[in-house]
């Protein structure tokens, strides 16, 4: 048996609730966690069981049956042992999908900051969450060995980061050799085990250490000094939590009554900030009555100073952590740009009524969006982002600067951001008419989109993507094109939104190597296999949107069987079997002509080509859609002209055949005449 990673024990016994067990073996048990009666822990989520059958004894989370290796009050983390997922097979197509223990309904999340997703052996692995690809990596075989070569850099081993707010996940493996394993693990484990014998086995189950974040609700600890933190769990109501800390002046366990105590640095800080002014007020209290008054004033003044210092330091800490210094550097050459880009926390709190629940427009993978009104009267959408990965700050700030400078009528305008709060706040123009997804798939919609509007929206989105790919100073790839990320304004004009996963690249780069991110049903299969995102990956996703507009069907459907659950595959197979018109939306068939529908379908098929090099560019797609729309407008104009001028004489349909196909001409007799002298204006067959 291989021993688990060593865990440093630094917590004092006084961190447990008085009268409760402070340790289980070598692991300190601080409140709100506890062992024994329910008086020793906050609620059942924090209850631990001390298994005495081991030497030394081992603590387990009672509700999840997971071994606990360490608990930290400072970082609000708990380290547990988690099972390894392994798949074996000799075929590259052999795969396994296993869902690990879920943390749903608990105050725990898998930590992005402290964990990595690791794949050992050679093969592909993805981490999915409710059908959405969250992360993935691919390792390659070398000399028929599963031992990593020169570290975990893609040869027999690969590693990648995981998303924030992850409370459940599935591991999908595809082995290229004998076996491949995929698992979340504490990133410290990767460095400690140079021998790469990864597993700590109990009863034949391979385990590795994983770090979980934990939280408490504010109302449960009303005396805590801390800061707000929102866990926006996917598919669930967000949990408003209260991260307790003893504060600037104290130390100890803030979750216990009277658990905090003054520290020496508090007295030093007071003397430093107040200098002789504080002692002036104390010495001024010579008289009994005047002294009492001065004492009250001094205490109030002291409180205000300490509060101001604390708030200032918090804002500075958040501003630096969220990349504020980098943003200042990026905008230092243009003061007007800097002022335009950055909003204050106070300004956005006022605009959203302190982020009132009634102002929420929606929740997604990148954060929660609130409706707000600025002091100048502009209506905006304020996105409260999830915590930013500090290793990606430069990219995040570059994108804020770049996207704030975009100016396209079919791209949602990023007005600016606020970085002095715990999580970044992004400010966008407000779009009033919801998502394209809702208008396509909501059968109860009172105002369904007409085919002409479908065609116009597709053209607008294609034009916006072509602009991002080829008309900006630095090409921008969206990376998550889907109908839920296409908004419609009050005139049903399309606005491409949600650039949370977008990337900008240098012009001389031929591709962008990145972690696999995207949404099932829209994800480019070539990108998933190679992890190299190109402009053609956006083209594939747009092709799926085109098929949605044609068929009115969702990108993934459990009512279809096998590989046809994917709308793209269902569409391509239907085309091969010459039954496209069977899957088209009846409303589209009623309003669109056969020529228009086939032209758009052919374009969608080219966008969905499995080989990216054979797909058109977004500029070519936009041009073709504009041509289809122009032809439609010309046809409508000609029809209107006939109706207005009038037809004299009869009309007879003439059937033409070349042996392979049949068409119809409408032959007019006596021609079209003017209303004045009866002379023929047209005498041709149309």
NUGU-818079 format. One record per residue (C-alpha): residue in one letter; x, y, z. Coordinates in steps of 0.2 Angstrom, whole numbers, padded with zeros to 4 digits, always signed. Example, Ala and Ser with C-alpha at 12.3 -4.5 7.8 and 13.67 -1.06 7.14 Angstrom:
a+0062-0022+0039s+0068-0005+0036
REM end
This chain:
x+0000+0000+0000x+0007+0017-0005x+0005+0030+0009x-0005+0046+0004x+0004+0063+0003x+0009+0070+0020x-0002+0083+0027x+0006+0097+0038x-0004+0099+0054x-0003+0116+0061x-0021+0119+0069x-0022+0121+0088x-0035+0110+0098x-0044+0126+0103x-0051+0127+0085x-0064+0114+0089x-0080+0117+0098x-0077+0116+0117x-0080+0099+0124x-0078+0091+0107x-0065+0080+0099x-0051+0091+0092x-0042+0077+0082x-0044+0061+0073x-0027+0053+0072x-0016+0066+0064x-0030+0077+0057x-0036+0093+0066x-0055+0095+0066x-0060+0113+0067x-0078+0119+0070x-0089+0120+0059x-0083+0102+0057x-0085+0090+0071x-0086+0073+0078x-0098+0065+0089x-0115+0073+0094x-0124+0086+0083x-0119+0099+0095x-0100+0097+0089x-0104+0102+0071x-0114+0115+0062x-0125+0103+0052x-0125+0085+0044x-0114+0091+0030x-0100+0095+0042x-0101+0079+0052x-0086+0068+0053x-0084+0050+0059x-0067+0044+0066x-0063+0026+0060x-0053+0018+0074x-0050+0003+0064x-0035+0011+0056x-0018+0016+0065x-0018+0030+0066x-0037+0033+0066x-0044+0041+0050x-0059+0054+0049x-0072+0052+0036x-0086+0064+0029x-0101+0055+0035x-0113+0061+0022x-0101+0057+0007x-0091+0043+0014x-0075+0051+0009x-0059+0050+0019x-0053+0067+0025x-0034+0071+0025x-0034+0089+0031x-0046+0104+0035x-0041+0122+0033x-0050+0137+0040x-0039+0150+0031x-0042+0143+0014x-0059+0136+0017x-0053+0119+0010x-0054+0101+0014x-0043+0087+0007x-0051+0071+0003x-0047+0054-0005x-0056+0052-0022x-0057+0037-0033x-0047+0035-0050x-0057+0031-0066x-0048+0018-0077x-0053+0012-0095x-0044-0002-0104x-0045-0008-0122x-0035-0012-0138x-0046-0002-0150x-0044+0018-0151x-0063+0018-0151x-0064+0009-0135x-0071+0021-0121x-0078+0022-0104x-0089+0035-0096x-0090+0035-0077x-0098+0048-0066x-0089+0051-0049x-0097+0055-0033x-0108+0071-0034x-0106+0085-0022x-0124+0092-0026x-0134+0098-0012x-0118+0100-0001x-0108+0116+0003x-0093+0108-0006x-0085+0111-0023x-0070+0104-0032x-0057+0118-0031x-0050+0125-0047x-0035+0133-0038x-0028+0118-0030x-0033+0103-0042x-0028+0097-0059x-0037+0085-0071x-0023+0072-0075x-0023+0058-0088x-0011+0043-0086x-0007+0031-0100x-0010+0036-0118x-0028+0041-0124x-0041+0055-0124x-0051+0060-0109x-0064+0074-0106x-0072+0081-0091x-0090+0084-0094x-0104+0092-0083x-0122+0090-0088x-0117+0087-0106x-0106+0102-0108x-0087+0099-0111x-0078+0107-0096x-0060+0102-0099x-0050+0088-0109x-0033+0083-0114x-0024+0070-0124x-0008+0060-0121x+0002+0051-0134x+0010+0033-0133x+0029+0032-0132x+0038+0015-0133x+0023+0005-0127x+0026+0012-0109x+0013+0021-0098x+0027+0030-0088x+0027+0049-0091x+0042+0055-0101x+0050+0071-0094x+0035+0076-0083x+0017+0077-0087x+0018+0086-0104x+0008+0075-0116x+0019+0059-0118x+0010+0045-0108x+0003+0059-0097x-0006+0075-0098x-0014+0088-0086x-0026+0103-0087x-0036+0115-0076x-0054+0113-0071x-0068+0126-0072x-0075+0135-0056x-0090+0130-0047x-0088+0112-0051x-0099+0101-0040x-0101+0085-0051x-0092+0078-0066x-0091+0063-0078x-0075+0056-0085x-0075+0050-0103x-0060+0040-0108x-0054+0033-0125x-0039+0022-0123x-0026+0021-0137x-0015+0008-0128x-0019-0005-0115x-0026+0006-0101x-0029+0025-0098x-0034+0033-0081x-0042+0050-0078x-0044+0059-0061x-0045+0075-0052x-0030+0077-0040x-0022+0090-0028x-0009+0098-0039x+0004+0096-0025x+0003+0077-0028x+0010+0079-0046x+0026+0086-0040x+0028+0075-0025x+0026+0059-0035x+0041+0059-0047x+0040+0040-0048x+0022+0042-0055x+0015+0027-0045x+0000+0037-0042x-0012+0027-0031x-0016+0025-0013x-0026+0009-0013x-0040+0004+0000x-0049-0012-0003x-0043-0013-0021x-0049+0005-0025x-0036+0017-0031x-0037+0034-0023x-0029+0051-0025x-0030+0067-0014x-0042+0080-0020x-0046+0098-0013x-0063+0103-0010x-0069+0121-0006x-0082+0123+0008x-0093+0137+0013x-0106+0142+0026x-0122+0153+0025x-0121+0171+0032x-0136+0169+0043x-0129+0155+0052x-0114+0165+0059x-0121+0183+0061x-0106+0189+0071x-0093+0185+0057x-0082+0198+0049x-0080+0192+0031x-0085+0196+0013x-0099+0190+0002x-0096+0175-0010x-0108+0167-0022x-0108+0149-0027x-0118+0149-0043x-0120+0130-0045x-0125+0125-0063x-0143+0120-0064x-0146+0125-0046x-0151+0140-0036x-0136+0150-0031x-0130+0148-0013x-0126+0165-0005x-0111+0161+0007x-0102+0170+0021x-0083+0167+0021x-0079+0171+0040x-0063+0178+0046x-0058+0186+0062x-0053+0202+0054x-0039+0214+0054x-0037+0215+0073x-0040+0197+0078x-0036+0179+0075x-0043+0162+0080x-0059+0153+0074x-0072+0165+0068x-0085+0151+0067x-0085+0149+0086x-0093+0161+0099x-0079+0171+0106x-0067+0161+0095x-0057+0177+0090x-0044+0185+0100x-0034+0201+0098x-0017+0200+0090x-0002+0210+0093x-0001+0217+0076x-0018+0226+0079x-0010+0237+0092x+0005+0241+0081x-0006+0246+0067x-0017+0257+0077x-0001+0267+0083x+0005+0268+0066x-0011+0274+0058x-0016+0286+0072x+0001+0292+0078x+0000+0306+0091x-0018+0310+0085x-0026+0296+0095x-0016+0300+0111x-0021+0318+0109x-0039+0314+0111x-0036+0303+0126x-0025+0316+0134x-0038+0329+0131x-0050+0320+0142x-0044+0329+0158x-0061+0334+0163x-0074+0321+0168x-0088+0327+0157x-0077+0333+0143x-0066+0317+0144x-0082+0306+0141x-0087+0316+0126x-0069+0315+0119x-0068+0297+0122x-0085+0294+0112x-0078+0304+0098x-0061+0295+0098x-0069+0278+0098x-0080+0283+0083x-0066+0291+0074x-0055+0275+0077x-0069+0264+0071x-0071+0275+0055x-0052+0274+0052x-0050+0256+0054x-0066+0253+0043x-0059+0264+0030x-0042+0256+0030x-0049+0239+0029x-0061+0243+0015x-0047+0252+0005x-0035+0237+0008x-0049+0225+0002x-0052+0235-0014x-0033+0236-0017x-0031+0217-0015x-0046+0213-0026x-0040+0226-0039x-0023+0219-0040x-0029+0201-0040x-0041+0204-0054x-0028+0212-0065x-0031+0230-0062x-0013+0235-0063x-0012+0227-0080x-0027+0236-0086x-0020+0252-0080x-0004+0248-0090x-0014+0243-0106x-0024+0260-0105x-0011+0272-0099x-0008+0279-0117x-0026+0284-0118x-0034+0292-0102x-0051+0293-0110x-0051+0275-0114x-0046+0270-0096x-0060+0281-0089x-0072+0273-0101x-0067+0256-0098x-0067+0255-0079x-0083+0257-0068x-0082+0259-0049x-0090+0246-0037x-0101+0259-0030x-0108+0265-0047x-0113+0247-0051x-0120+0243-0034x-0132+0258-0036x-0136+0253-0054x-0142+0236-0049x-0150+0240-0033x-0135+0231-0024x-0137+0216-0035x-0155+0213-0031x-0162+0196-0035x-0176+0204-0044x-0163+0212-0056x-0156+0195-0062x-0158+0192-0081x-0150+0175-0081x-0137+0163-0075x-0124+0154-0085x-0107+0145-0085x-0098+0162-0084x-0108+0171-0071x-0124+0179-0066x-0131+0194-0076x-0141+0208-0068x-0151+0222-0077x-0145+0240-0071x-0147+0258-0075x-0132+0270-0075x-0133+0288-0069x-0133+0294-0087x-0149+0284-0090x-0141+0270-0100x-0149+0253-0097x-0135+0240-0096x-0132+0221-0092x-0120+0219-0078x-0112+0201-0077x-0105+0196-0060x-0091+0184-0066x-0085+0169-0058x-0068+0170-0049x-0054+0174-0062x-0040+0161-0064x-0025+0172-0059x-0014+0162-0071x-0025+0169-0085x-0026+0187-0079x-0016+0194-0094x-0027+0186-0106x-0043+0192-0097x-0037+0210-0097x-0032+0209-0115x-0049+0203-0120x-0057+0217-0109x-0047+0230-0118x-0050+0222-0136x-0068+0219-0134x-0072+0236-0127x-0065+0243-0143x-0076+0232-0154x-0089+0242-0164x-0101+0231-0174x-0119+0232-0175x-0122+0214-0172x-0109+0211-0158x-0115+0215-0140x-0105+0230-0134x-0093+0228-0119x-0094+0245-0111x-0081+0241-0097x-0078+0232-0081x-0075+0234-0062x-0060+0225-0054x-0061+0232-0036x-0073+0218-0030x-0070+0200-0026x-0075+0194-0043x-0074+0205-0059x-0090+0214-0065x-0092+0216-0084x-0104+0229-0091x-0113+0226-0107x-0126+0235-0117x-0143+0228-0113x-0152+0218-0126x-0171+0217-0123x-0178+0202-0133x-0170+0187-0126x-0160+0173-0135x-0162+0165-0152x-0163+0148-0144x-0179+0154-0135x-0187+0160-0151x-0183+0144-0161x-0188+0131-0148x-0201+0139-0137x-0217+0133-0145x-0227+0145-0133x-0219+0160-0140x-0233+0172-0146x-0222+0180-0160x-0213+0166-0169x-0199+0171-0181x-0203+0171-0199x-0192+0162-0212x-0187+0179-0219x-0181+0184-0201x-0172+0167-0199x-0162+0171-0215x-0158+0189-0210x-0152+0183-0192x-0141+0170-0199x-0134+0183-0211x-0131+0196-0197x-0122+0183-0186x-0111+0177-0200x-0106+0195-0204x-0102+0198-0185x-0091+0182-0185x-0083+0187-0201x-0079+0204-0193x-0071+0196-0178x-0061+0184-0188x-0054+0195-0201x-0058+0214-0199x-0052+0217-0181x-0034+0223-0177x-0031+0206-0169x-0042+0191-0175x-0054+0185-0161x-0061+0168-0160x-0078+0166-0151x-0076+0148-0146x-0094+0145-0140x-0106+0150-0154x-0123+0143-0150x-0141+0150-0151x-0141+0154-0133x-0127+0166-0136x-0136+0175-0150x-0147+0189-0143x-0161+0198-0152x-0165+0217-0149x-0181+0226-0150x-0181+0225-0169x-0176+0207-0169x-0158+0211-0175x-0145+0198-0170x-0132+0202-0157x-0117+0190-0154x-0114+0189-0135x-0105+0180-0121x-0086+0181-0125x-0081+0173-0109x-0072+0159-0118x-0066+0170-0133x-0048+0171-0137x-0038+0184-0147x-0022+0178-0157x-0007+0185-0166x-0010+0187-0184x+0006+0176-0188x-0002+0161-0178x-0009+0147-0188x-0019+0139-0174x-0023+0141-0156x-0019+0127-0144x-0030+0127-0129x-0040+0117-0117x-0055+0109-0124x-0070+0120-0120x-0087+0122-0128x-0105+0115-0128x-0110+0097-0133x-0120+0098-0150x-0110+0113-0156x-0092+0107-0152x-0081+0105-0168x-0075+0086-0168x-0059+0091-0176x-0055+0103-0162x-0060+0090-0149x-0048+0078-0156x-0033+0090-0159x-0036+0103-0145x-0032+0116-0158x-0045+0129-0160x-0045+0138-0177x-0057+0150-0185x-0065+0135-0194x-0071+0128-0177x-0082+0144-0175x-0088+0140-0193x-0093+0122-0187x-0103+0129-0173x-0112+0142-0184x-0117+0127-0196x-0126+0119-0181x-0135+0136-0178x-0140+0136-0197x-0147+0118-0195x-0157+0124-0179x-0165+0138-0190x-0169+0126-0204x-0176+0112-0193x-0182+0120-0177x-0174+0105-0168x-0162+0106-0153x-0143+0102-0155x-0144+0087-0144x-0160+0077-0142x-0163+0061-0131x-0178+0057-0142x-0167+0053-0156x-0157+0037-0155x-0138+0033-0157x-0127+0045-0165x-0142+0054-0172x-0144+0062-0155x-0133+0075-0162x-0142+0087-0173x-0127+0089-0185x-0126+0070-0188x-0145+0069-0190x-0145+0083-0203x-0130+0075-0213x-0138+0058-0213x-0155+0064-0218x-0146+0073-0233x-0137+0058-0238x-0154+0048-0238x-0163+0062-0248x-0175+0066-0234x-0170+0083-0229x-0188+0090-0231x-0194+0078-0219x-0184+0086-0205x-0187+0104-0209x-0198+0115-0198x-0215+0115-0205x-0216+0134-0203x-0200+0136-0213x-0207+0124-0227x-0222+0135-0228x-0213+0152-0229x-0197+0148-0238x-0194+0142-0256x-0186+0126-0261x-0171+0135-0269x-0168+0146-0253x-0170+0131-0241x-0158+0120-0252x-0145+0134-0253x-0145+0137-0235x-0144+0118-0231x-0130+0116-0244x-0121+0130-0235x-0124+0121-0218x-0117+0105-0224x-0101+0113-0230x-0099+0122-0213x-0101+0104-0204x-0088+0096-0214x-0077+0085-0203x-0061+0092-0210x-0059+0111-0205x-0049+0115-0221x-0064+0110-0232x-0076+0122-0223x-0079+0139-0230x-0072+0155-0220x-0085+0165-0211x-0082+0179-0224x-0087+0167-0237x-0102+0161-0227x-0108+0179-0224x-0106+0183-0243x-0117+0167-0248x-0131+0171-0236x-0131+0189-0242x-0133+0183-0259x-0147+0171-0254x-0156+0186-0245x-0153+0197-0260x-0161+0184-0272x-0176+0183-0261x-0178+0202-0261x-0177+0203-0280x-0190+0189-0281x-0202+0198-0269x-0200+0214-0279x-0204+0206-0296x-0219+0198-0289x-0225+0215-0282x-0221+0223-0299x-0233+0211-0308x-0247+0214-0295x-0245+0233-0297x-0244+0234-0316x-0257+0221-0320x-0258+0207-0332x-0270+0207-0348x-0274+0191-0356x-0272+0173-0350x-0258+0164-0342x-0254+0146-0345x-0241+0135-0336x-0229+0126-0348x-0220+0110-0342x-0202+0108-0348x-0192+0092-0346x-0175+0087-0351x-0177+0069-0346x-0169+0071-0329x-0179+0085-0321x-0195+0094-0323x-0198+0113-0321x-0212+0125-0324x-0213+0141-0334x-0227+0154-0333x-0231+0160-0351x-0241+0176-0352x-0252+0179-0367x-0255+0197-0375x-0241+0203-0364x-0241+0216-0349x-0249+0232-0355x-0248+0250-0348x-0263+0258-0341x-0263+0273-0353x-0262+0267-0372x-0263+0248-0370x-0246+0246-0379x-0236+0230-0373x-0222+0233-0360x-0216+0215-0359x-0219+0201-0371x-0207+0188-0365x-0209+0171-0356x-0204+0172-0338
REM end
